Amino acid sequence: MSRPAFVTIKHVKCHSMNDYTGSDDLFGVLGPVRFRIGSFAPGDELSMDITQIVPAGEFYLKIVENDVISDDDIGYIDLTEVMDADYTRNVQGADANYDITFFVQSVAD
């Protein structure tokens, strides 16, 4: 059996956003680990290379939009769905819609 060891975000495309006063500030959350993905407006596409260690026991990447008062949950990505291959997943929530292309590197248990 294998589990996710690392996740690399490679590309983000914004179809619609949550923040009405500026751009969406996206963050990824892996259990206790929070990391910045970038700022986006509708139509924006950005290639990147953001690699994070997946903490033991974590199987989901949560995508949130950071606001001054609190975070808005955009969606969850199941890191076990496709491992060791590039994969694009659409996440939608709180009026935002994003395509996230990522790679999950697995490791044997």
Steps between C-alpha positions, in 0.01 A plus 500: 500500500627850425419838647557861386843632603528827304259715303616745233261764368593565138227719351195696615225645281236732647153481342326710767604639835362550848636841598299796369745767617816375331665177396465164674797410719515120480663279762541127528446321831642156579398431860708741710698628198378811319672638188439782253403412143448850354258782415247450220227681307264344242690392189836486678718195437827446677759224465693432817706241683384492863598177678383410848556197720172324575489447879452137609134410515387783269327404177329826395623838383257774598493812279393818682466866413649720771295794626574748778239348732509129406575253221244395240518131410525457124535123485687182584730287287531130580875435474449123468275526193791514253860465616827515307343678200396856415131553567263797470213535746230765500416648841196720556358668806405839642434630143856410392596251228858383437682231303801377698763287323717306742726198542491270803815300566423181689708295739448141610364451851 
